[in-house]
Amino acid sequence: MEQFWSVTLQNALPFLHNICRMRTMKNEVIQNLLHRKLTDIRKKNPQYSTRAYAKKLGVSSGTLTEILNGARPVTKKMAERISIKLMLDPMERSSVLKDYITAANQKRVSKDQLEYLKLSMDQFALMSEWYYFAILSMMQTRAFISTVAFVAERLGLSLSITEKAIERMIRLQIITISEDGTWIRSKGGHRTSDDLSNTSIQKNHFQTLELAKKTLEEREVEERDFTSLTLPLDYQNLPEAKQMIRKFQNDLYERFNREEKPKDVFRISVQLFPLTVNKNKKREKKI
């Protein structure tokens, strides 16, 4: 009997070793991602705390510390939540979640699915990065030159970022190139899936706030307009308030979009958010 259990244990050891190895690989991917993102945040804000980072991720500070130190395994559900909270693009999200897919399912990943992932990445970038729509708006201005260098200089972007953005919009057929090399903006719309759209638009909103902050610090008051209004409002009237804001934005766009080839590009951003705590709203449970 002792010999039987000895042989059984020897056969089981490689299997248990593989399980532990797979778990370690999953944790290392999440650990490296979380450390990298935290480092990026602290480059902009050295005072950013681990507690604030945990709040952003929707986990307790203790849980986050254990994950960062490799002392806590990360479940697939937690990995998915972290991917959403960090607003990862489809490629990053796939990299994080791929180790949770069984080997059998990984073999079924086809070339078409990889192409779809690449398309999703393009769509995500288009919706999440502020400069894509800025480039499209620039193409409607007078004296526009269809070169990467011109766009990069006017928007304050690097040549590599600008070049990748143009290449991506050509792939998505948002921009076409005429025989003489002029960029032409297509008139068709562009759609993406709801979950992809929600995450990318949220990331775009964060970028808008950063751009507004930078503009407030660096531009003269004659070049900008910052106003705010605080008012009492019932939640039942919030849809009507949103409709009024949308109408104002549409009217503003229609009014100035009629001008023949303006010179510059501006962004208008309106935020409507509660200052009072809504006690009826359920808070997301932290892990």
N, C-alpha and C positions, 0 to 999 in steps of 0.2 A: 504493500500500500504506500509506504514511504517513497519507494522508487517511482510509483505512478504519479504521485504529487510532484516529485522532483522533475520528471519529464514534462508534465503539464505546465509547471511554472517556467521551465526553460523555453517551452514553445510560446508561452504568453508574453515573455519579457520583450521580444522584438515588437510585438503589437503595442504593449504599454509604452515602450520607448518612442514609437512613432506618434502615439497620441500626445505624449508630453512634448515632443519636438514640434508638432503642428500647433499646439497651444502656445508654445514659446514664440514661434514665428508670428502668430497672430498678435500676441502682446507686443512684440518688438515693432511691428508695423504701426500699431496704434501709439505706442510710446514715442517712436521717432516723429510721428506726425504731430502729436501734441506738444512735444518739446520744440519742434521747428516753428509751429504756429505761435507758441508762447514767446519764443525768441523774436519773431517778426513783430509781434505786438509791443514787446518791451523796447524794441529799437525806436519806436515812435513815442512810447510812454514808459520810461524807465521805472516809474512808480507803480506800474500795473502789478497787482498782487495775485497770488495763486487763488485766493478766495474769490476775487472778481472773475478770474478765469473759470473757476468751478461754477459760479453762478451763470456765466455765459453758456456753459455746456449743459446746464441743468442737472448737475451732480453735486454731491456734498464735497466740501474741501478735503475731507478725510479720504473719500473714494478716489478723488483725483490724485492725491498724494500717493496712495497705494498703487494706482495705475502707472504713474510716472516713475515710481521706484521698482516696478515690475513685481509688486507683491500681490496684485489682484488680477485675476483673469478677466478678460473683456468678452462678454457674450455678444452674439450677433445683434441682438436687439439694442444693446448699448452702443455697439459700433455704428449701427444705422442712425441712432439718435445723435451721436457725436458728429457724424457726417453732415447731418442736416444743420446742426447748431453752428458748425464751422463754415457752412455754405460752400462745401467742396464742389468742385466742378466734376462732371461725369467721369473723367479719367482718374482723378484722385479718389473719388468714391469707389470706383471699380477696383482700384488698387487696394483699398482698405478692406473691402468686402469679399475679394476673390478667395481668400484663405478660408472663408466660411462655406464655400461651395464644395460639394463633394467631388471627388476625382471623376466619378462617372459623369456628373453634370459638366465639369470642365471640358471633358472630351467632346461634348456636344456643342461647344461654342463654335459657331461657323464663321466663315469669312464675312457673310452678310451681317452677322451680329457685331463683328468688329467694325465694319463700315458704319453701322448704325451708331455705335459708341462714338466714332469719330465725328459723325454728323451731330450727335447730341452735344459733344464738346464744342463744336463750332456754334451751335445754337445758344448754348449756355454763355459762351464768351460774348456773343453779339448782344444778349440781353443784360449781361451783368457789368460789362465794362463801359464806362461813360463815353469813351472816345469814339466808339463805333458810330453812334448817332451824330456825334459832333462832326465826324468826317463827312457823313452823308449830308448834313446841313451845310458844311463848308462848300460842297460841290454846287450849291445853289447861289453862292456869293459871286460877286463880280471879281474879275482878275484872278480867278482860281486857276491854279496850274496843276495838271495831273501828274505830279511827281511825289515820291515818298519824302524827299527832302523838304519840299514846300509845306506839306501837311505837318511833318514833324516839327518844323520851326514855328508854324502858326499856332499849334496846339501845345507846344512845349513838351513833346514826346521824344523818345529816343528813336533812332532810325530803325532799329530792329523791331520794336513794338509796332511802329507804324507799318512796316513792311508786312509783318505777320497779319495785322488787321486787314490790310488791303487784300492779301492772298486769301484770307478766310472769307471775305465778302464776295470775292470772285468765285470761290468754290460754292458758296451758297446762292450764287447767281443774283446777288443784290447789286453788284457792280459788274458791268461788262466793259470791254475795251474795244474801241472803234479801230478802224484800219490806221488812222493817223495817231493812235496811242492815247486818245482822249478817254477819260473814264466817264462812263454813262451810268447814271443811277436808274435801276429798274423800277417800274411802277407797281409791281406786284407786292402783296403783303407777305408776311412771314409768320408762321405759327410754330409753337412748340408745345410739349406736353405740360399739363398743369403743374405736376410736382417739380419739373425742371424749371418751368416759368416762375413759380412762386419763389424758389430759392435764388434764382438769378436776379429777379427783380428786387428781392430783399437786399442782395449784395449791391445792386445798383443804387438803391436808396442810401445805403451806408456811404458809398462813394460820393453821392451828391452832397451829403452832410459834410464830408471832408473837404470837398471842393468849395462849399459855401464858407467854411471856416477859413480856408486858405485865402479866399477872395476877400473876406472881411479883414484879414490881417495885412494883405499885401496891396489891395487896390484902393484908389482914392474914392471918396464917397460919391463923386460925380460920375463914376463908372458903374455904380451898383445901386440897388435899392433893397434895404432890409427893413421889413416892417413886421409887427406882430400884434395880435389882438387876443385878449382874454375875455371870455364871455360865459355866462351860465347856459347850459344846454342839457336837455334830456336825451338819453340814449335812443329813445323812440324817434327823435327828430334827426338823428345822425345821418340816416340815408338821404334825407332832403338836403342837409348841409353838404354832403358829398356831391350830390347832383349839381348844386349851385357852384361848387368849386370847379367841377368838370366843365360846366357851361362857360364859366369865366375863362378857363384855359383855352377852350375851343374858340371862343370869341376873340381872344387875344391873338391866337395863332392865325385865324382867318384874316384878321385886320392887317397884320404885318407881313404875312406870307404873300400878300398881293403885291408888295413892293417889287419893283424890277431890280433884281440882283443887288441885294444889300451887301455891305462890306464885311460885317463881322457876324459872329455866332454867339448867342447868349443862351443861358439855361434858366428857366423859371421853375421854382420848386415851392410847393405849398404843403405844409404839414398841419394836420388837425389831430390833436391827441389829448387824452384826458389828464388832468392834473389831480383830480380827486381819485381816491382808491375805490374801486368797485368791489364791494364785499361779497356780492352775489356771484362774481366770477371765480371759478375753481382754479386754484393755482396748480401748476404742473408739479407732480410729485418728484422730488429729487431721489436719485438712487443712492 
